[in-house]
Each structure stands twice: as structure tokens, then as C-alpha cells.
């Protein structure tokens, strides 16, 4: 299992009239989490795209527990729980500064050959980098 922590400060434009983070922004936070996880891991989305691979989202699941508010400093924990094959699943937990769970979710993305638009397996280099975290 590989987990990466990202901090996100809630901006005014991400909130609704009540001062709560608008529900549709959580998937954008997830995107920040997974791209930073991959970048920190040494395998950025740009690198994957340069290999002729695209990663469309197949599923998105979101569960809301408590509201985040304007100016809150959020901790986003993004986890890969299994070695990817044709798909890769990211799990997310959003916590407030007190460590309370506000939101959790998952996204499943599919490795797709950019030219053929057909699913393909994850790059061997990515799998090799992840394997040590799953022993």
C-alpha cells in the first residue's frame, strides 16, 4: 500500500453561500491528491502521457461526512491499495485540522493506449516502482 499526504487550503471560490465547500469540489481535490501522489512517486501524469497512455476516470465514488469550510486547511490522504493492472484505483480521505474525517472517496482510472483508444496494462516501470510497497 502506498499513501501520500497533500495539504489543501479551502479558497473562497470553492464554497457555497453557506461557507461550506461546494460538494462538486471534492473530486477536484481528489485530482490534486492523485497527481501529487504520482509526481512525488516519480511517475507524473505527464510522464505517462509522454509514453502514449491516457488515464480516463471510469468510476468516482464520494461519501460526505462533515462539511469543510472556507479557509480550512485540509489534509488529503491518497492511497493506492493494490498493484495496478489495466486499471488503477485511488482511495481518498479528507480530514480537517482536528483530524476529523470529512469526506472519503475512490476513483478508478483505466490505462488506455492513446492511439488505439484500447485498454492496456499499466507501464512495467510504474509496477516496478510500486512493488516494494506491497510486500
C-alpha positions in Angstrom: 0.0 0.0 0.0 1.3 3.5 -0.9 -0.1 6.6 0.7 0.7 10.3 0.1 -0.5 13.3 2.1 -1.4 16.6 0.5 -2.5 19.8 2.2 -5.2 22.0 0.6 -6.4 25.3 1.9 -10.1 25.9 1.1 -10.4 29.0 -1.1 -13.4 31.3 -1.0 -14.4 30.5 -4.6 -14.7 26.8 -3.6 -17.5 27.5 -1.1 -21.2 28.0 -1.4 -23.4 30.7 0.1 -23.3 29.0 3.5 -19.5 28.9 3.5 -19.3 25.2 3.0 -17.1 23.6 0.4 -19.4 23.0 -2.6 -19.8 19.3 -3.0 -18.6 19.2 -6.6 -15.1 20.4 -5.5 -14.2 17.2 -3.7 -13.4 15.4 -7.0 -11.1 18.3 -7.9 -9.3 17.8 -4.5 -9.0 14.1 -5.4 -7.3 15.0 -8.7 -4.8 17.1 -6.8 -4.2 14.2 -4.4 -3.6 11.6 -7.1 -1.5 13.9 -9.4 0.7 14.9 -6.4 1.0 11.2 -5.3 2.2 10.2 -8.8 4.5 13.2 -9.0 6.0 12.5 -5.6 6.4 8.9 -6.5 8.4 9.8 -9.6 5.9 8.9 -12.2 3.9 12.0 -13.1 0.9 12.1 -15.3 3.0 14.0 -17.9 5.4 11.1 -18.0 2.6 8.6 -18.5 1.1 10.8 -21.3 4.6 11.1 -22.9 4.5 7.2 -23.1 1.3 7.4 -25.2 -1.0 6.4 -22.4 -4.1 8.3 -21.2 -6.0 7.7 -17.9 -9.7 8.4 -18.2 -11.8 8.0 -15.0 -14.1 5.0 -15.1 -15.7 5.4 -11.7 -16.0 8.0 -9.0 -17.5 7.4 -5.5 -17.8 10.1 -2.9 -19.1 9.9 0.7 -19.7 13.1 2.7 -19.5 13.0 6.5 -18.9 16.7 7.6 -18.6 20.0 5.9 -15.3 21.7 5.2 -15.4 25.5 5.5 -13.7 28.5 3.9 -10.1 28.8 4.9 -9.9 25.3 6.5 -6.6 23.6 6.0 -7.5 20.1 4.8 -5.3 17.0 4.8 -5.9 14.8 1.8 -4.6 11.2 2.1 -4.4 9.4 -1.2 -3.8 5.7 -1.2 -3.1 3.0 -3.8 -4.1 -0.3 -2.1 -3.2 -2.7 -4.9 -0.8 -3.0 -7.8 -2.4 -1.7 -11.0 -3.2 -3.9 -13.9 -5.4 -2.4 -16.7 -6.9 -0.1 -14.0 -5.6 1.8 -11.0 -7.8 2.7 -8.0 -7.1 5.6 -5.7 -8.7 5.9 -2.3 -9.1 9.3 -0.6 -9.7 10.6 2.9 -10.2 14.3 3.5 -9.6 15.4 7.1 -9.9 18.8 8.9 -7.3 20.3 11.2 -8.7 18.4 14.1 -8.2 15.1 12.3 -11.9 14.6 11.7 -12.9 12.6 8.6 -14.9 15.0 6.4 -15.1 13.1 3.2 -13.9 9.9 1.6 -13.9 8.6 -1.9 -12.4 6.4 -4.7 -11.6 6.9 -8.3 -10.8 4.1 -10.7 -8.9 5.0 -13.9 -8.2 2.9 -16.9 -4.8 2.8 -18.7 -5.6 3.4 -22.4 -3.4 3.5 -25.4 -3.7 7.0 -26.8 -3.5 5.9 -30.4 -5.8 2.8 -30.4 -8.1 4.0 -27.6 -8.0 0.5 -26.2 -7.3 -0.5 -22.6 -3.7 -1.7 -21.9 -1.8 -2.8 -18.9 0.0 -0.3 -16.6 3.5 0.5 -17.6 6.1 -2.0 -16.3 8.2 0.8 -14.9 5.2 2.0 -12.8 4.5 -1.5 -11.5 8.2 -2.0 -10.6 8.2 1.3 -8.6 5.1 0.2 -6.7 6.0 -3.4 -5.9 8.2 -2.6 -2.9 5.2 -1.1 -1.1 3.1 -4.2 -1.5 5.5 -6.8 0.1 
